[in-house]
């Protein structure tokens, strides 16, 4: 009798062992990334259907990469098809928020030591006006160039001097220190900075840049999320391509649509209109101003972190507009639709249970329980930036359509 496909998927997921191995230009590590191709958060979407928010990220990326010299030229070239677009997850990459990946964009390179696969994510710029929120003014572009020209080579040298960083170890430790590894990464970023600070002594960058880079990392409490995203993609992708398997291996929102992929259905996306997050908005912001959920970071919860283990990060709950009881309910729901528990990602706040690994789409359809994602809310208008934090879920119809397709293929 053949092994249960979902049991095989679970085994591959928990074997995944992510290591941060460097910071490189995206074009050096993504074989399919052409210079005129910009990668964005999944699912795939054409320029004509992009929201204003996502278009802001694409325009900024085009300006950064030199594909256009003005926003107007970027729009014209995109509309003419001279600038192309693709979903990052279809290229072995991750694009959080409305950020983007271009050929010269510096990315964190994460390797799965269990199978040799790699995934990448651009460097976290920080909050405020940033490309990840669709802003592309001169200050944003200058910071991106500094990240490319100075921060990236310095961090790459430090990471290589360390022989890489064991991300599984840092994630496991951070779960015991108050992080949920999606929108709270204070402990993980601190652990990362501690290690990098020592390695910088060996790489000997110029003194002024040494201080500037450390100050940037120290002030950017969410920086480690750019290592978490490729780590969770590698975990789920380890289980991709198993016939008959109903495990979710891809999910994302592009500001217009939300989509999912299942292990047993190759690379097919099942898409529906994205939902608008609900939570705490800033003063002067109306609920109608909030954009539908956007980013590949939906994948964090579907790998068993983020809101799936929100009780590990009680300090985050007020910012999301949820109670501790809500956090416990999100976690319980995650366990009910999961493939199993993670043997390394132990959560003291959940009675030392392992984090709920993966999402079984069949269980989602049977129970009606959807993954809960904690998310930074962006304004519908590009460049306004972060307007609050809240929660959102992939539409149930995505799971229903995917399960029907999986059953049809099995039949």
C-alpha positions as CSV (number, residue, x, y, z in Angstrom):
1,X,0.0,0.0,0.0
2,X,1.4,3.4,-1.0
3,X,2.2,6.0,1.6
4,X,-0.4,8.7,2.3
5,X,0.5,11.7,0.1
6,X,-0.1,14.2,3.0
7,X,2.1,12.1,5.3
8,X,4.9,12.3,2.8
9,X,4.4,16.1,2.5
10,X,4.5,16.5,6.3
11,X,7.7,14.5,6.5
12,X,9.4,16.6,3.8
13,X,8.3,19.8,5.4
14,X,9.7,19.1,8.8
15,X,13.0,17.9,7.3
16,X,13.4,21.3,5.7
17,X,16.5,23.0,7.2
18,X,16.9,26.6,6.0
19,X,20.3,28.3,6.1
20,X,21.0,31.9,5.2
21,X,24.0,31.7,2.8
22,X,24.4,35.1,1.4
23,X,23.0,38.4,0.0
24,X,23.3,38.6,-3.8
25,X,21.9,40.4,-6.8
26,X,18.6,38.6,-7.7
27,X,19.7,38.1,-11.3
28,X,22.7,36.0,-10.0
29,X,20.5,33.5,-8.2
30,X,17.2,33.4,-10.1
31,X,17.9,31.8,-13.5
32,X,14.6,32.9,-15.0
33,X,14.9,36.6,-14.1
34,X,15.4,38.6,-17.2
35,X,16.4,42.3,-16.9
36,X,13.0,43.5,-18.1
37,X,11.0,41.1,-15.8
38,X,9.8,42.4,-12.5
39,X,8.6,39.9,-9.9
40,X,5.7,40.7,-7.6
41,X,3.5,39.0,-4.9
42,X,1.5,36.1,-6.2
43,X,-0.8,35.2,-7.9
44,X,0.2,36.2,-11.4
45,X,-1.6,39.3,-12.7
46,X,-1.4,41.4,-15.8
47,X,-0.5,45.2,-15.7
48,X,-4.1,46.1,-16.8
49,X,-5.6,44.4,-13.7
50,X,-3.1,45.6,-11.1
51,X,-4.3,47.7,-8.3
52,X,-2.9,51.3,-7.9
53,X,-1.0,50.0,-4.9
54,X,0.8,47.2,-6.7
55,X,1.4,49.4,-9.7
56,X,3.3,51.8,-7.4
57,X,5.6,49.0,-6.5
58,X,6.2,48.0,-10.1
59,X,6.8,51.6,-11.2
60,X,9.4,52.0,-8.4
61,X,11.1,48.8,-9.4
62,X,11.3,49.9,-13.0
63,X,12.9,53.2,-11.9
64,X,15.3,51.5,-9.6
65,X,16.4,49.0,-12.4
66,X,16.7,51.7,-15.0
67,X,13.9,50.3,-17.1
68,X,12.4,53.7,-17.2
69,X,13.5,57.2,-16.4
70,X,10.2,58.6,-15.2
71,X,7.0,57.2,-13.7
72,X,5.2,58.1,-16.9
73,X,7.7,56.2,-19.1
74,X,7.4,53.2,-16.7
75,X,3.6,53.1,-17.1
76,X,3.8,53.4,-20.9
77,X,6.4,50.7,-21.2
78,X,4.4,48.4,-18.9
79,X,1.2,49.0,-20.9
80,X,3.1,48.2,-24.1
81,X,4.5,44.9,-22.7
82,X,8.1,46.1,-22.9
83,X,8.3,45.6,-19.1
84,X,7.1,42.1,-18.1
85,X,5.7,40.9,-14.8
86,X,5.6,37.6,-13.0
87,X,4.7,36.1,-9.6
88,X,7.8,35.7,-7.5
89,X,6.7,32.3,-6.1
90,X,6.6,30.9,-9.7
91,X,10.4,31.8,-9.9
92,X,11.5,30.3,-6.5
93,X,11.3,33.7,-4.8
94,X,9.2,35.7,-2.4
95,X,7.9,39.3,-2.6
96,X,6.5,40.6,0.6
97,X,3.9,43.4,0.5
98,X,4.0,45.3,-2.8
99,X,7.7,45.1,-3.0
100,X,9.3,43.7,-6.1
101,X,12.4,41.9,-7.3
102,X,14.4,43.0,-10.3
103,X,17.7,41.7,-11.7
104,X,20.0,44.0,-9.6
105,X,17.9,44.0,-6.5
106,X,19.8,42.6,-3.5
107,X,18.1,39.5,-2.0
108,X,18.6,37.3,1.0
109,X,19.6,33.9,-0.3
110,X,18.3,30.9,1.8
111,X,19.2,27.3,1.1
112,X,17.4,24.2,2.3
113,X,20.1,21.9,3.5
114,X,17.7,18.9,3.2
115,X,17.5,19.1,-0.6
116,X,19.7,21.9,-1.9
117,X,16.9,24.2,-3.1
118,X,17.2,28.0,-2.7
119,X,14.7,30.8,-2.3
120,X,15.2,34.6,-2.0
121,X,13.5,37.7,-0.7
122,X,14.5,41.4,-1.0
123,X,15.9,43.2,2.0
124,X,13.4,44.7,4.4
125,X,13.6,48.5,4.0
126,X,11.7,49.3,7.2
127,X,8.4,51.0,7.8
128,X,7.3,54.4,6.5
129,X,7.7,55.4,2.9
130,X,9.2,52.4,1.2
131,X,8.9,50.4,-2.1
132,X,7.2,47.6,-0.1
133,X,4.3,50.1,0.3
134,X,4.3,51.3,-3.3
135,X,6.4,54.5,-2.7
136,X,9.1,55.5,-5.2
137,X,10.2,59.0,-4.4
138,X,13.9,60.0,-4.5
139,X,14.5,59.1,-0.9
140,X,13.1,55.6,-1.4
141,X,15.2,55.0,-4.5
142,X,18.3,56.4,-2.8
143,X,17.8,54.0,0.1
144,X,17.4,51.1,-2.3
145,X,20.6,52.0,-4.1
146,X,22.4,52.1,-0.7
147,X,21.1,48.7,0.2
148,X,22.3,47.4,-3.2
149,X,25.7,49.1,-3.3
150,X,26.8,49.1,0.4
151,X,24.6,47.0,2.7
152,X,24.3,43.9,0.5
153,X,28.1,43.3,0.0
154,X,28.8,44.0,3.6
155,X,26.1,41.6,4.8
156,X,27.1,39.0,2.2
157,X,30.7,39.1,3.5
158,X,29.7,38.8,7.1
159,X,27.3,35.8,6.4
160,X,30.0,34.0,4.4
161,X,32.5,34.7,7.1
162,X,30.1,32.9,9.5
163,X,29.7,30.0,7.1
164,X,26.0,30.8,6.9
165,X,23.4,31.2,9.5
166,X,21.1,28.3,10.8
167,X,17.7,29.9,10.4
168,X,15.9,27.0,12.0
169,X,17.8,27.6,15.2
170,X,17.0,31.3,15.2
171,X,13.3,30.8,14.5
172,X,13.0,28.2,17.2
173,X,14.7,30.4,19.7
174,X,12.6,33.4,18.7
175,X,9.3,31.5,19.3
176,X,10.3,31.3,23.0
177,X,11.2,35.0,23.1
178,X,7.9,36.6,22.1
179,X,8.0,36.5,18.2
180,X,5.5,34.9,15.9
181,X,7.9,35.5,12.9
182,X,5.6,37.4,10.6
183,X,4.8,40.8,12.0
184,X,6.8,40.5,15.2
185,X,10.5,39.7,14.6
186,X,12.2,41.7,17.4
187,X,13.9,38.8,19.0
188,X,14.8,37.2,15.7
189,X,16.3,40.4,14.4
190,X,18.2,40.9,17.6
191,X,19.7,37.4,17.4
192,X,20.6,38.1,13.7
193,X,22.3,41.4,14.5
194,X,24.2,39.8,17.4
195,X,25.8,37.3,15.0
196,X,26.3,39.7,12.1
197,X,28.0,42.3,14.4
198,X,30.7,39.8,15.3
199,X,31.2,38.8,11.7
200,X,31.6,42.4,10.6
201,X,34.7,42.6,12.7
202,X,36.3,40.0,10.5
203,X,35.1,41.6,7.2
204,X,36.4,45.0,8.2
205,X,34.0,47.4,6.3
206,X,34.9,51.1,6.4
207,X,34.2,52.4,9.9
208,X,31.5,54.9,8.9
209,X,29.6,52.3,6.9
210,X,30.1,49.7,9.7
211,X,28.3,52.0,12.1
212,X,25.6,53.0,9.5
213,X,24.8,49.4,8.6
214,X,24.5,48.3,12.3
215,X,22.3,51.4,13.0
216,X,20.0,50.4,10.1
217,X,19.7,46.8,11.3
218,X,19.3,47.9,15.0
219,X,16.4,50.3,14.1
220,X,14.7,47.9,11.7
221,X,13.0,45.5,14.1
222,X,11.3,43.7,11.2
223,X,14.5,43.0,9.2
224,X,14.6,39.3,9.9
225,X,11.3,38.8,8.1
226,X,13.2,38.9,4.8
227,X,14.9,35.6,5.9
228,X,11.7,34.1,7.2
229,X,9.8,34.4,3.9
230,X,12.3,32.3,1.8
231,X,12.6,29.8,4.7
232,X,8.9,29.1,4.8
233,X,8.7,28.9,1.0
234,X,11.4,26.2,1.1
235,X,9.5,24.3,3.8
236,X,6.3,24.2,1.8
237,X,8.0,23.7,-1.6
238,X,9.8,20.6,-0.2
239,X,6.3,19.0,-0.4
240,X,5.4,20.3,-3.9
241,X,4.6,17.9,-6.7
242,X,3.3,14.9,-4.7
243,X,0.4,13.2,-6.6
244,X,-2.9,13.3,-4.7
245,X,-1.5,15.6,-2.0
246,X,-3.9,18.3,-0.7
247,X,-1.2,20.3,1.2
248,X,-1.0,24.0,0.3
249,X,2.4,24.9,-1.2
250,X,1.7,28.4,-2.4
251,X,-0.4,31.3,-1.4
252,X,-0.4,35.1,-1.8
253,X,-2.3,38.3,-2.4
254,X,-1.4,40.8,-5.1
255,X,-3.7,43.6,-4.0
256,X,-6.5,42.5,-6.5
257,X,-6.7,38.7,-6.2
258,X,-5.7,36.1,-3.7
259,X,-4.6,32.7,-4.9
260,X,-3.4,29.3,-3.6
261,X,-1.5,26.3,-5.0
262,X,-1.7,22.6,-3.9
263,X,1.1,20.1,-3.9
264,X,-0.8,17.6,-6.1
265,X,-1.7,20.1,-8.8
266,X,1.6,21.2,-10.3
267,X,1.9,25.0,-10.4
268,X,-1.8,25.8,-11.0
269,X,-3.1,28.9,-9.2
270,X,-6.7,28.9,-7.8
271,X,-7.7,32.6,-7.6
272,X,-10.5,34.7,-6.3
273,X,-10.9,38.4,-5.4
274,X,-8.8,39.3,-2.4
275,X,-10.4,40.2,0.9
276,X,-9.7,43.5,2.8
277,X,-8.0,43.0,6.2
278,X,-9.9,44.1,9.3
279,X,-8.1,45.5,12.3
280,X,-6.7,48.7,13.7
281,X,-6.4,51.7,11.3
282,X,-4.5,54.9,11.9
283,X,-6.4,58.1,12.7
284,X,-7.9,59.7,9.7
285,X,-8.0,56.4,7.7
286,X,-11.4,55.0,6.7
287,X,-12.0,51.3,6.2
288,X,-12.7,52.0,2.6
289,X,-9.1,53.3,2.2
290,X,-7.6,49.9,3.1
291,X,-6.4,47.8,0.2
292,X,-7.0,44.1,-0.2
293,X,-4.3,42.0,1.4
294,X,-1.1,42.1,-0.6
295,X,2.1,40.1,-0.3
296,X,3.7,36.6,-0.4
297,X,3.9,36.7,3.4
298,X,0.6,34.9,3.5
299,X,2.8,31.9,3.3
300,X,4.2,32.4,6.8
301,X,0.9,31.4,8.5
302,X,0.4,28.5,6.1
303,X,3.8,27.1,7.2
304,X,2.7,27.3,10.9
305,X,4.1,30.6,12.0
306,X,2.5,34.1,12.2
307,X,-1.1,34.2,13.4
308,X,-1.0,30.3,13.6
309,X,1.1,30.8,16.7
310,X,0.0,34.2,17.7
311,X,-0.2,33.3,21.5
312,X,3.7,33.3,21.3
313,X,3.6,37.0,20.6
314,X,1.0,38.5,23.0
315,X,2.5,42.0,22.6
316,X,1.3,42.0,18.9
317,X,-2.4,41.4,19.6
318,X,-3.4,45.0,20.4
319,X,-1.8,46.3,17.2
320,X,-4.0,43.8,15.3
321,X,-7.1,44.6,17.1
322,X,-7.6,41.1,18.5
323,X,-7.7,39.7,22.0
324,X,-5.6,36.9,23.6
325,X,-8.7,34.7,23.3
326,X,-8.8,35.4,19.6
327,X,-5.1,34.5,19.3
328,X,-5.8,31.2,21.0
329,X,-8.7,30.6,18.7
330,X,-6.6,31.3,15.6
331,X,-4.0,28.8,16.8
332,X,-6.6,26.1,17.6
333,X,-8.0,26.6,14.1
334,X,-4.5,26.3,12.6
335,X,-4.0,22.9,14.4
336,X,-7.3,21.6,13.1
337,X,-6.4,22.1,9.4
338,X,-2.6,21.3,9.8
339,X,-0.8,18.3,8.6
340,X,0.9,17.9,12.0
341,X,3.2,19.6,14.5
342,X,6.8,20.8,13.9
343,X,9.4,18.9,15.9
344,X,11.8,21.9,16.1
345,X,9.5,24.9,16.3
346,X,8.2,24.4,19.8
347,X,5.8,27.1,21.2
348,X,6.0,27.5,25.0
349,X,2.9,29.7,25.0
350,X,0.9,26.8,23.5
351,X,1.9,24.3,26.1
352,X,5.2,23.4,24.4
353,X,3.3,22.1,21.3
354,X,5.1,22.1,18.0
355,X,3.9,24.8,15.5
356,X,1.0,23.6,13.3
357,X,2.8,22.5,10.1
358,X,1.2,23.2,6.7
359,X,-2.4,23.5,5.6
360,X,-4.5,20.6,4.4
361,X,-7.0,22.1,1.8
362,X,-9.4,19.2,2.3
363,X,-9.6,20.0,6.0
364,X,-10.2,23.7,5.2
365,X,-13.2,22.7,3.0
366,X,-14.5,20.2,5.4
367,X,-14.4,22.4,8.5
368,X,-14.8,25.9,6.9
369,X,-11.7,27.0,8.9
370,X,-9.5,29.2,6.8
371,X,-5.9,30.2,7.7
372,X,-5.7,33.5,9.5
373,X,-3.0,35.9,8.4
374,X,-1.8,38.8,10.5
375,X,-0.9,41.5,8.1
376,X,0.3,45.1,7.6
377,X,-2.5,47.0,6.0
378,X,-1.7,49.3,3.1
379,X,-3.6,52.3,1.6
380,X,-5.3,51.7,-1.7
381,X,-3.4,54.6,-3.1
382,X,0.3,53.9,-3.9
383,X,2.9,55.6,-1.8
384,X,0.7,56.4,1.2
385,X,2.1,53.5,3.0
386,X,1.1,51.5,6.1
387,X,-2.3,52.5,7.5
388,X,-2.7,49.9,10.2
389,X,-2.5,46.2,11.1
390,X,-5.1,43.5,11.1
391,X,-6.1,40.0,10.0
392,X,-7.3,38.5,6.7
393,X,-7.8,35.0,5.2
394,X,-7.6,33.5,1.7
395,X,-11.1,33.2,0.2
396,X,-12.8,29.8,0.9
397,X,-13.6,29.5,-2.8
398,X,-9.9,29.1,-3.6
399,X,-9.8,26.0,-1.5
400,X,-13.1,24.6,-2.8
401,X,-12.0,25.0,-6.4
402,X,-8.5,23.5,-5.7
403,X,-10.0,20.4,-3.9
404,X,-12.5,19.8,-6.7
405,X,-9.6,20.0,-9.2
406,X,-7.5,17.6,-7.1
407,X,-10.4,15.1,-6.9
408,X,-11.0,15.3,-10.6
409,X,-7.4,14.5,-11.3
410,X,-7.4,11.6,-8.9
411,X,-10.6,10.2,-10.6
